Amino acid sequence: MERHDSTTSFRQASDRLEALWRPEIARLRIPSIGRSEAELLATLAAANGARRALELGTAIGYSSAYLATGMGPAGRVTAVDLNPERAAVARSLWTRAELGEQITLHEGDALALVSAMGTGYDLVFVDLLWEIRENALGRQLARAVADALRPGGTLVADNCGQDVPAARGLMDEVANGPFRSETLLPLGDGVFVAVKE
Ligand SMILES: C[S@@+](CC[C@H](N)C(=O)[O-])C[C@H]1O[C@@H](n2cnc3c(N)ncnc32)[C@H](O)[C@@H]1O
């Protein structure tokens, strides 16, 4: 499969990612984001000229494939998930998509690992708020993400339109933290987007 480059349109690249990932998402019953949300992620990454993205909650690598595609071949994704079986599938699919060199997956608890993942990220995608559940953990994650982002960097978080305590905690912490704008989009399970000061 070709990556997204000057000879491949974004539409073609997205079609190819869907062809690779959708059967596996269905077979393994992965709670992945939808295609519109994935394309939004890629577009936000492209819009802020992102070269470094951090993803917390990667599963079998669908959303991180879109992040890598949106950033182009120079972009790098640092991904975190605690499920080793899903991690193995993710690595295999990234190789098939010719995105393996762009994405590095760390296996473990994102809450424990996030501060060791470095700083200066252009974009951070949080997709484990439903799983971590607790309001205090959402708040903890928001503070860690604020530290990980560069000034002007973008936070994107899924599951924020649902009644998920961790999502409420993350959004409340962002509202009182070093962010200059935020919005909650009625897309999928509710996509929260905020830009760091
Ligand atoms: C909603 S899925 C991610 C879907 C993925 N972003 C996509 O759209 O294809 C959430 C993932 O978070 C992982 N997860 C849950 N709690 C975690 C934690 N504390 N640290 C790291 N990963 C976690 C789960 O193993 C699961 O694969």
PDBQT file of the ligand as one rigid body, heavy atoms in Angstrom, charges set to zero:
ROOT
HETATM    1  C1  LIG A 201     -11.193   3.385  22.440  1.00  0.00    +0.000 C 
HETATM    2  S1  LIG A 201      -9.785   2.345  22.324  1.00  0.00    +0.000 S 
HETATM    3  C2  LIG A 201      -8.684   3.239  21.274  1.00  0.00    +0.000 C 
HETATM    4  C3  LIG A 201      -9.140   3.252  19.845  1.00  0.00    +0.000 C 
HETATM    5  C4  LIG A 201      -8.166   3.874  18.876  1.00  0.00    +0.000 C 
HETATM    6  N1  LIG A 201      -7.748   5.212  19.270  1.00  0.00    +0.000 N 
HETATM    7  C5  LIG A 201      -8.794   3.945  17.507  1.00  0.00    +0.000 C 
HETATM    8  O1  LIG A 201      -9.559   4.881  17.235  1.00  0.00    +0.000 OA
HETATM    9  O2  LIG A 201      -8.600   3.031  16.717  1.00  0.00    +0.000 OA
HETATM   10  C6  LIG A 201      -9.049   2.579  23.896  1.00  0.00    +0.000 C 
HETATM   11  C7  LIG A 201      -7.748   1.848  24.094  1.00  0.00    +0.000 C 
HETATM   12  O3  LIG A 201      -7.165   2.344  25.294  1.00  0.00    +0.000 OA
HETATM   13  C8  LIG A 201      -6.469   1.299  25.913  1.00  0.00    +0.000 C 
HETATM   14  N2  LIG A 201      -6.348   1.667  27.325  1.00  0.00    +0.000 N 
HETATM   15  C9  LIG A 201      -7.313   1.692  28.278  1.00  0.00    +0.000 A 
HETATM   16  N3  LIG A 201      -6.815   2.149  29.440  1.00  0.00    +0.000 NA
HETATM   17  C10 LIG A 201      -5.508   2.425  29.213  1.00  0.00    +0.000 A 
HETATM   18  C11 LIG A 201      -4.450   2.919  30.015  1.00  0.00    +0.000 A 
HETATM   19  N4  LIG A 201      -4.638   3.259  31.299  1.00  0.00    +0.000 N 
HETATM   20  N5  LIG A 201      -3.236   3.077  29.445  1.00  0.00    +0.000 NA
HETATM   21  C12 LIG A 201      -3.029   2.750  28.147  1.00  0.00    +0.000 A 
HETATM   22  N6  LIG A 201      -3.991   2.269  27.336  1.00  0.00    +0.000 NA
HETATM   23  C13 LIG A 201      -5.217   2.111  27.864  1.00  0.00    +0.000 A 
HETATM   24  C14 LIG A 201      -7.271   0.045  25.645  1.00  0.00    +0.000 C 
HETATM   25  O4  LIG A 201      -6.424  -1.080  25.664  1.00  0.00    +0.000 OA
HETATM   26  C15 LIG A 201      -7.869   0.341  24.265  1.00  0.00    +0.000 C 
HETATM   27  O5  LIG A 201      -7.150  -0.322  23.246  1.00  0.00    +0.000 OA
ENDROOT
TORSDOF 0
